[in-house]
Amino acid sequence: MDKVEDASLSAHLELAQCHIRVFVALPILIGWYLFWYMQARSTEANTGLAGLCVFYAFALAHWAHVKRYPGIYPQRRVAAIMMDQLGCFIGMLLTRELGTVIVFLNLWISLGNGIRFGVKWMALSATLATTGLIVLSMVSDYWGQRPIWIISLVLLNAAIPAYVASLIRGFHDGQARLAQYADHMERMALKDGLTGLPNRAALFDEFEKASAHARRAGSAIAVLYFDLDGFKQVNDRLGHAQGDMLLKEAANCANAVLRGEDVLARLGGDEFVVLLRVHDSGKRARRVAERIRQSIASIETVDGNPVHVTASVGMVVASGLDADRLGAERILHEADLNMYAAKKDGKNQIVLTTLSSEIRLAARRA
């Protein structure tokens, strides 16, 4: 999320919290005023009306400030929480028994702060509430004579935020685990189960990246398509388990001659593809193909059993523009044709095609 989106979301959440102050607090505070008015206790009623006006002046000022200066301002949130708590305790001091209603109102606002902005803001609100209740019991004769009420309200302001905080943490932990699992599954979907190499889908993704880079840099890419000559005989003679070991060994041998930016993928069976970024018209690609051919030929045993395998390599070198225009599927098919041409020439060979234009490829096939 960029800074503009983050600021917009922060402003939206803070405005939502302002609406809670206004629309949730309004009926409670008006009811508080009417209660004292109908009891013919004008002093308390007028004091409540003044407190109501102050509370709404703050709420509206905070709303206007958020509208004018959207963004993440921790000091602004601290001030809002402190004003909420201060209004709560002044109301408790003035209204006595009706103060418990105000505590519930403030608890609601504190929970809203925590859910919207994070557990630390709810913890700050709960801490201020606990401190304020203790101070209230010390300065108010009415509340000082009712310690059980103070204790109950302290426990309420501590237990409910703590429970909600645990739910929020559990929710975020669950989201994190789900994201990790999704990421793991995505990675697994792009890997070959036997060798751990990228599979066909991952290779096509890497091809798009490499062709785009080559187009911008004015360079080229090379695709090396090879399989193992003699693999079927090893599989038939030693079994599939030994064949799988041979495939892993071949993957390790090919990887050993590649650079970090090169991509080795397994398409299935004994077929492998190497994707290279080249800058020298394919000279490095030919050297890499030759090293792979020699490396595969050097495999002499698998799990103590003698084997004889070689590699037939089909190569295609294409400019970034041609690679982007022709696409991965077509270039991969051309490299596959070159691999079969290498097999027809006696196996353990390298056959190369250099593509300078789509027209040349079409003419070659004709």
C-alpha positions in Angstrom: 0.0 0.0 0.0 1.5 3.4 -1.0 1.5 6.5 1.2 -1.5 8.1 -0.5 -3.7 5.0 0.1 -2.4 4.6 3.6 -3.3 8.2 4.5 -6.7 7.8 2.9 -7.4 4.6 4.9 -6.2 6.2 8.1 -8.4 9.2 7.6 -11.4 7.0 6.9 -10.9 5.0 10.1 -10.4 8.1 12.2 -13.6 9.7 10.7 -15.4 6.5 11.6 -14.2 6.8 15.1 -15.5 10.4 15.2 -18.9 9.2 14.0 -19.0 6.8 17.0 -18.3 9.7 19.4 -21.1 11.7 17.8 -23.8 9.2 17.1 -23.3 6.6 19.8 -22.6 9.2 22.5 -25.5 11.5 21.5 -28.5 9.5 22.8 -26.7 8.5 26.0 -25.6 12.0 26.9 -29.0 13.5 26.0 -30.6 10.9 28.2 -28.2 11.9 31.0 -29.3 15.5 30.7 -33.0 14.7 30.5 -32.8 12.5 33.6 -31.6 15.3 35.8 -33.9 17.8 34.2 -37.0 15.7 34.9 -35.7 15.2 38.5 -35.9 19.0 38.8 -32.2 19.2 39.6 -31.3 22.1 37.4 -27.7 22.3 38.6 -26.8 18.8 37.5 -28.9 19.3 34.3 -27.1 22.5 33.4 -23.7 21.0 34.2 -24.5 18.0 32.0 -25.6 20.3 29.2 -22.3 22.1 29.5 -20.4 18.9 29.5 -22.4 17.7 26.5 -21.5 20.9 24.6 -17.8 20.5 25.4 -17.7 16.9 24.4 -19.3 17.7 21.0 -17.1 20.7 20.5 -14.1 18.4 20.8 -15.6 15.7 18.6 -16.4 18.1 15.8 -13.0 19.8 16.1 -11.3 16.4 15.9 -13.5 15.4 12.9 -12.6 18.7 11.1 -8.9 18.2 11.8 -9.0 14.7 10.4 -10.8 15.9 7.3 -8.2 18.7 6.7 -5.1 16.7 7.6 -5.6 13.0 6.7 -2.9 10.6 7.6 -1.3 8.8 10.4 -0.7 11.2 13.4 -0.2 9.2 16.6 -0.3 12.4 18.7 -3.7 13.2 17.4 -5.0 9.7 18.4 -3.4 10.0 21.8 -5.2 13.4 22.3 -8.5 11.9 21.2 -8.2 9.0 23.6 -7.2 11.3 26.5 -10.2 13.6 25.8 -12.5 10.6 25.7 -11.3 9.4 29.1 -11.3 12.9 30.6 -14.9 13.5 29.5 -15.8 10.1 31.0 -14.4 10.9 34.4 -15.7 14.4 34.5 -19.1 13.0 33.8 -18.8 10.3 36.5 -17.7 13.0 39.0 -20.8 15.1 38.2 -23.5 12.5 37.7 -22.6 10.0 40.4 -24.7 6.9 39.9 -25.3 7.6 36.2 -21.5 7.6 35.7 -21.5 3.8 35.1 -23.4 4.5 31.9 -20.7 6.8 30.8 -18.1 4.2 31.5 -19.8 1.8 29.1 -19.9 4.5 26.5 -16.2 5.2 26.9 -15.5 1.4 26.8 -17.3 1.2 23.5 -15.1 4.1 22.1 -12.0 2.4 23.4 -12.8 -0.9 21.8 -13.4 1.0 18.5 -10.0 2.6 18.8 -8.4 -0.8 19.3 -10.2 -2.6 16.5 -9.5 0.2 14.0 -6.0 1.3 14.9 -4.4 -1.6 16.8 -4.1 -3.3 20.1 -1.7 -0.7 21.5 -4.3 2.1 21.3 -6.8 -0.1 23.1 -4.2 -0.8 25.8 -3.5 2.9 26.1 -7.2 3.6 26.6 -7.6 0.8 29.1 -4.6 2.1 31.1 -5.9 5.6 31.2 -9.3 4.3 32.2 -7.8 2.3 35.1 -5.7 5.3 36.3 -8.7 7.6 36.0 -11.0 5.3 38.0 -8.4 5.0 40.8 -8.0 8.8 40.9 -11.8 9.3 40.8 -12.1 7.1 43.9 -9.6 9.3 45.7 -11.1 12.7 44.8 -14.8 11.9 44.9 -16.6 11.3 48.2 -19.4 9.5 46.4 -17.2 7.1 44.5 -14.7 6.8 47.4 -17.5 5.3 49.5 -18.3 2.7 46.8 -15.0 0.8 46.3 -16.8 -2.3 45.0 -18.1 -0.2 42.1 -14.6 1.1 41.3 -13.1 -2.4 41.5 -15.8 -3.7 39.2 -15.3 -0.9 36.6 -11.5 -1.4 36.7 -11.9 -5.1 36.0 -14.4 -4.3 33.3 -12.1 -1.9 31.6 -9.2 -4.3 31.9 -10.9 -7.7 31.1 -12.9 -6.7 28.0 -10.1 -4.9 26.1 -7.7 -7.8 27.0 -10.2 -10.3 25.6 -10.8 -8.2 22.5 -7.0 -7.8 22.1 -6.6 -11.6 22.2 -9.3 -11.9 19.5 -7.5 -9.3 17.3 -4.1 -11.0 17.8 -5.7 -14.4 17.0 -7.3 -13.0 13.9 -4.0 -11.4 12.7 -2.1 -14.6 13.5 -4.6 -16.6 11.6 -4.3 -14.2 8.6 -0.5 -14.4 8.8 -0.6 -18.3 8.8 -3.1 -18.3 6.0 -0.9 -16.0 3.9 2.2 -18.2 4.6 0.2 -21.3 3.6 -1.0 -19.6 0.4 2.6 -18.5 -0.3 3.9 -22.0 0.3 1.2 -23.5 -1.9 1.9 -21.0 -4.7 5.6 -21.8 -4.5 4.9 -25.6 -4.6 2.6 -25.1 -7.6 5.6 -23.6 -9.4 8.1 -26.3 -8.5 8.8 -29.8 -9.8 8.0 -32.2 -7.0 11.0 -34.5 -7.7 13.9 -32.2 -8.3 12.6 -29.0 -6.7 13.3 -27.1 -9.9 10.9 -24.6 -11.5 8.2 -26.3 -13.5 6.7 -25.3 -16.8 4.5 -22.6 -15.4 7.4 -21.1 -13.5 9.6 -21.3 -16.6 7.0 -19.3 -18.6 6.9 -16.6 -15.9 10.7 -16.4 -16.0 10.6 -16.3 -19.8 8.4 -13.2 -19.7 10.7 -11.4 -17.3 13.8 -12.3 -19.3 12.3 -11.3 -22.7 11.1 -8.0 -21.3 14.6 -7.3 -19.8 16.3 -8.3 -23.1 13.9 -6.0 -25.1 14.7 -3.1 -22.9 18.5 -3.8 -22.8 18.7 -4.6 -26.5 20.2 -8.0 -25.6 19.0 -11.6 -26.2 17.9 -14.8 -24.5 18.8 -18.4 -25.1 16.7 -21.5 -24.5 18.5 -24.8 -24.1 16.2 -27.9 -24.3 17.8 -31.2 -23.4 16.9 -34.7 -22.3 18.9 -37.7 -21.2 20.0 -40.2 -23.9 19.8 -43.7 -22.3 17.4 -42.7 -19.5 14.8 -45.2 -20.6 17.3 -48.0 -20.4 18.3 -47.0 -16.9 14.7 -46.8 -15.8 13.9 -50.3 -17.3 17.0 -51.9 -15.9 17.3 -50.4 -12.5 13.7 -49.3 -11.8 11.9 -46.0 -11.3 13.5 -45.2 -7.9 17.0 -45.3 -9.5 15.7 -43.4 -12.5 14.5 -40.6 -10.1 17.9 -40.5 -8.5 19.4 -40.1 -12.0 17.1 -37.2 -12.7 18.2 -35.5 -9.5 21.8 -36.1 -10.3 21.4 -34.7 -13.8 19.6 -31.6 -12.4 22.5 -31.1 -9.9 25.1 -31.4 -12.7 23.3 -28.9 -14.9 22.8 -26.5 -12.1 26.5 -26.6 -11.2 27.5 -24.9 -14.5 24.9 -22.1 -14.4 25.0 -18.6 -12.9 22.6 -17.3 -10.3 20.5 -15.5 -12.8 20.1 -18.5 -15.1 17.0 -20.7 -14.8 16.9 -24.5 -15.0 13.5 -26.0 -15.1 12.1 -29.6 -15.5 9.2 -30.0 -17.9 8.6 -33.6 -17.1 10.2 -37.0 -17.6 13.8 -36.5 -18.4 13.3 -33.2 -20.3 14.9 -30.1 -18.9 15.1 -26.5 -20.1 17.7 -23.8 -19.3 16.9 -20.1 -19.8 19.8 -17.7 -20.2 20.2 -14.0 -20.6 23.0 -13.5 -23.2 24.8 -10.5 -24.6 27.2 -12.1 -27.1 25.0 -13.6 -29.9 24.8 -17.0 -28.2 28.5 -17.7 -27.6 28.0 -18.1 -23.8 24.9 -20.2 -24.4 26.9 -22.6 -26.6 29.6 -22.8 -23.9 26.9 -23.5 -21.2 25.3 -26.2 -23.5 28.7 -27.8 -23.9 29.4 -27.8 -20.2 26.0 -29.4 -19.5 26.6 -32.0 -22.2 30.0 -32.9 -20.6 28.6 -32.8 -17.1 25.8 -35.2 -17.9 28.2 -37.5 -19.7 30.4 -37.6 -16.5 27.7 -39.4 -14.5 29.0 -42.9 -14.2 27.0 -44.5 -11.4 23.7 -44.1 -9.6 23.4 -45.5 -6.1 26.4 -47.7 -6.9 25.0 -49.0 -10.2 26.9 -48.2 -13.4 25.0 -46.1 -16.0 25.8 -44.5 -19.3 23.8 -41.4 -20.2 24.4 -38.4 -22.4 22.5 -35.2 -23.2 21.1 -34.1 -26.6 20.7 -30.3 -26.5 18.5 -28.1 -28.7 19.2 -24.4 -28.5 17.4 -21.2 -29.7 18.9 -17.8 -29.3 16.5 -14.9 -29.9 16.7 -11.1 -29.5 14.4 -9.6 -26.8 12.1 -8.2 -29.5 11.8 -11.6 -31.2 11.3 -13.4 -28.0 8.6 -11.1 -26.9 6.9 -11.3 -30.3 7.1 -15.1 -30.7 6.4 -16.0 -27.1 7.6 -18.8 -24.9 5.5 -21.6 -26.4 6.8 -21.1 -29.9 10.5 -20.7 -29.0 10.3 -23.7 -26.6 8.8 -25.7 -29.5 11.7 -24.6 -31.8 14.2 -25.7 -29.2 12.5 -29.0 -28.8 12.7 -29.6 -32.6 16.5 -28.8 -32.4 16.8 -31.4 -29.6 15.2 -34.1 -31.7 17.5 -33.0 -34.6 20.5 -33.6 -32.2 19.2 -37.1 -31.5 18.9 -37.9 -35.2 22.5 -36.7 -35.7 23.7 -39.4 -33.3 22.8 -38.1 -29.8 25.1 -36.3 -27.4 25.0 -33.3 -29.8 24.1 -29.6 -29.7 21.9 -28.1 -32.4 21.5 -24.3 -32.5 19.1 -21.9 -34.1 19.6 -18.1 -34.0 16.4 -16.1 -34.5 16.8 -12.6 -36.0 13.2 -12.2 -37.1 9.9 -14.0 -37.2 10.2 -14.2 -41.0 13.4 -16.1 -40.8 11.9 -18.7 -38.4 8.9 -19.1 -40.7 11.2 -19.6 -43.7 13.3 -22.2 -41.9 10.3 -24.3 -41.1 9.1 -24.1 -44.7 
